[in-house]
Amino acid sequence: MRSTFFDWGQFKDSLPEVSRAFLLNVKIFCIAEVLILVFALVLAVMRSLPGPAALPLRILGIAYADFFRGVPTILVIAMLGFGAPALQLKSVPTSTTFWGIVSLVLIYTAYVSEVYRAGIESVHPSQDASARSLGLSHWQSLRTVVLPQAVRRVIPPLLNDFIGLQKDTALVGFLGSIEAFKQSQIDAAATFNYTAFTAAALLFVALTIPLARFTDWLVARDRRRRQAAGT
């Protein structure tokens, strides 16, 4: 066990290459996170629009969320990463990293939109009614009253989703992009030793643990605020 997974010499040899490849994971995570935050909020707002005129938008939002929450992430990555370049169209990018980011954005937008929607629905209707009584339109009330409260309430679950996103960036290596997991595979195939996987795992843990502790701190702070407000 020690020689196969925890060889110190192999660890020192593989860590620099795996660390450099891990920068691609961080890049994918940062780009995807920004896009997901924006697209998921738009999707959640679409699903919260009232009235029969907004019914097509609500149906579209529900269909999107149901579909991409039901399809395995690795399947979407494979379909886009291999299928889109196979079309051989001039306007279609062939970068595996690009399609990996697109796939993660499509999947996680569905999940994060549900978190946003839960936050919007957690705001008491009287908040919107009060804003409307002051002469604000539905959109103005949503933008200035409902959404600020909703986003603040869902920050902890959002961070949990992004911890999962950071780990799922390793799936992009399935397309051939040299990220941390793919680099550790290359090192393991060259040395017949799996310590490189341990090095990659430690890098992911080193990034996700601070996010997890920050999430715990936010949850505890929110609980204290609610208890103080109750008293």
C-alpha positions in Angstrom: 0.0 0.0 0.0 2.7 2.5 1.0 4.9 1.8 -2.1 1.9 1.9 -4.5 0.1 4.9 -3.3 2.4 6.8 -0.9 5.9 6.5 -2.4 7.7 9.7 -1.3 10.1 9.7 -4.2 7.3 9.3 -6.8 5.3 12.0 -5.0 8.1 14.5 -5.3 8.7 13.6 -8.9 5.0 13.9 -9.9 3.8 16.8 -7.8 5.3 19.6 -10.0 3.7 18.3 -13.2 0.4 17.5 -11.5 0.4 21.0 -9.8 0.9 22.7 -13.2 -1.9 20.7 -14.7 -4.1 21.6 -11.7 -4.0 25.2 -12.8 -6.2 24.2 -15.7 -8.7 22.8 -13.2 -8.7 26.1 -11.3 -9.1 28.0 -14.6 -12.1 25.8 -15.7 -13.6 26.2 -12.2 -13.3 30.0 -12.2 -14.7 30.5 -15.7 -17.6 28.0 -15.2 -18.5 29.5 -11.8 -19.0 33.0 -13.2 -21.1 31.8 -16.1 -23.2 29.5 -13.9 -24.0 32.2 -11.4 -25.3 34.4 -14.2 -27.2 31.8 -16.3 -28.7 30.1 -13.2 -30.1 33.4 -11.9 -31.7 34.1 -15.2 -33.2 30.7 -15.3 -34.5 31.0 -11.8 -36.1 34.4 -12.6 -37.7 32.9 -15.7 -39.4 30.2 -13.5 -40.6 32.8 -11.0 -42.3 35.1 -13.5 -46.1 35.3 -12.8 -49.0 35.3 -15.2 -50.1 33.4 -18.3 -47.9 35.4 -20.6 -44.8 34.0 -18.9 -46.0 30.4 -19.1 -43.7 29.5 -22.1 -40.7 30.8 -20.2 -41.6 28.9 -17.1 -42.1 25.7 -19.1 -38.7 26.2 -20.8 -37.0 26.8 -17.5 -38.6 23.6 -16.0 -37.7 21.5 -19.0 -34.1 22.7 -18.9 -33.7 22.0 -15.2 -35.3 18.6 -15.4 -33.3 17.5 -18.4 -29.8 18.6 -17.3 -30.3 17.4 -13.8 -31.3 14.0 -15.2 -28.4 13.5 -17.6 -25.1 12.3 -16.2 -22.4 14.9 -16.3 -19.9 12.6 -17.9 -22.4 11.9 -20.7 -22.9 15.5 -21.5 -19.1 16.1 -21.5 -18.6 13.1 -23.9 -21.5 14.2 -26.2 -20.2 17.8 -26.6 -16.5 17.2 -26.3 -16.4 14.4 -28.9 -19.6 15.1 -30.9 -19.3 18.9 -31.5 -15.8 18.8 -33.0 -16.8 15.7 -35.1 -19.3 18.0 -36.9 -16.2 19.6 -38.6 -17.9 23.0 -38.9 -15.7 26.1 -39.2 -17.7 28.0 -36.6 -17.6 25.2 -34.0 -14.6 25.3 -31.6 -12.6 22.1 -31.3 -11.0 22.8 -27.9 -11.7 20.1 -25.5 -11.3 22.5 -22.6 -13.9 24.8 -24.1 -16.5 22.0 -24.4 -15.6 20.8 -21.0 -16.5 24.2 -19.6 -19.7 24.4 -21.7 -20.8 21.0 -20.4 -20.2 21.9 -16.7 -22.0 25.2 -17.2 -25.0 23.4 -18.7 -25.2 20.9 -15.9 -24.5 23.1 -12.9 -26.8 25.9 -14.2 -29.7 23.5 -13.8 -28.7 22.7 -10.2 -27.8 26.2 -9.1 -31.0 27.6 -10.6 -33.0 25.4 -8.2 -31.0 26.8 -5.3 -31.8 30.4 -6.5 -35.4 29.5 -7.0 -35.6 28.1 -3.4 -34.1 31.4 -2.2 -36.6 33.5 -4.2 -39.6 31.4 -2.8 -38.2 31.7 0.7 -38.8 35.5 0.6 -42.2 36.2 2.1 -44.8 37.4 -0.4 -45.5 40.4 1.8 -42.1 41.8 0.8 -43.1 41.9 -2.8 -46.6 43.2 -1.9 -45.1 46.0 0.1 -42.8 47.0 -2.7 -45.7 46.9 -5.2 -47.8 49.1 -2.9 -45.1 51.7 -3.1 -45.4 51.9 -6.9 -42.6 49.5 -7.9 -43.2 47.2 -10.9 -42.8 43.5 -10.6 -39.4 43.6 -12.1 -38.3 46.5 -9.9 -39.6 44.7 -6.8 -37.8 41.5 -7.9 -34.5 43.3 -8.6 -34.3 45.6 -5.5 -36.3 43.7 -2.8 -36.6 40.0 -3.5 -33.4 39.0 -5.2 -31.0 40.7 -2.7 -32.6 38.8 0.1 -32.8 35.5 -1.8 -29.2 35.5 -3.0 -28.0 36.3 0.6 -29.9 33.3 1.9 -28.6 30.8 -0.6 -24.9 31.6 -0.4 -24.1 28.5 1.7 -25.8 26.0 -0.6 -24.3 27.8 -3.6 -20.8 27.2 -2.1 -21.6 23.6 -1.6 -22.5 23.3 -5.3 -19.3 24.9 -6.3 -17.3 22.5 -4.1 -18.9 19.8 -6.3 -18.1 21.8 -9.4 -14.4 22.0 -8.5 -14.2 18.2 -8.2 -16.1 17.7 -11.4 -13.5 19.7 -13.4 -11.5 16.4 -13.3 -14.0 15.0 -15.7 -12.7 17.3 -18.5 -9.6 15.1 -18.6 -11.8 12.4 -20.1 -11.7 14.5 -23.3 -7.9 14.7 -23.3 -7.3 18.0 -21.7 -4.2 17.8 -19.5 -5.6 18.7 -16.1 -4.5 17.2 -12.8 -6.3 13.9 -13.1 -5.2 13.4 -16.7 -1.6 14.2 -15.8 -1.7 11.8 -12.9 -2.9 9.1 -15.3 0.0 9.8 -17.5 2.5 9.6 -14.7 0.9 6.4 -13.3 1.1 4.8 -16.8 4.8 5.7 -17.1 5.9 4.5 -13.7 3.3 1.8 -12.9 2.9 3.6 -9.5 -0.3 5.4 -8.4 1.3 8.0 -6.0 0.5 10.6 -8.7 -3.2 10.1 -8.0 -2.5 10.8 -4.3 -0.8 14.0 -5.3 -3.8 15.1 -7.4 -6.2 14.2 -4.7 -4.3 16.3 -2.1 -4.4 19.3 -4.5 -8.2 19.0 -4.8 -8.6 18.6 -1.0 -6.3 21.6 -0.4 -8.8 23.7 -2.4 -12.1 22.3 -1.3 -11.5 22.2 2.5 -11.1 26.0 2.8 -14.4 26.3 0.7 -16.1 23.8 3.0 -14.9 25.6 6.2 -16.0 29.0 4.7 -19.4 27.5 4.0 -19.7 26.2 7.6 -18.8 29.7 8.9 -21.4 31.3 6.7 -24.1 28.8 7.9 -23.1 29.4 11.6 -23.2 33.2 11.1 -26.6 33.1 9.5 -27.9 30.9 12.3 -26.7 33.4 14.9 -28.3 36.2 13.0 -31.6 34.4 12.9 -31.5 33.5 16.6 -30.6 37.1 17.4 -33.5 38.4 15.3 -35.9 35.9 17.0 -34.9 37.2 20.4 
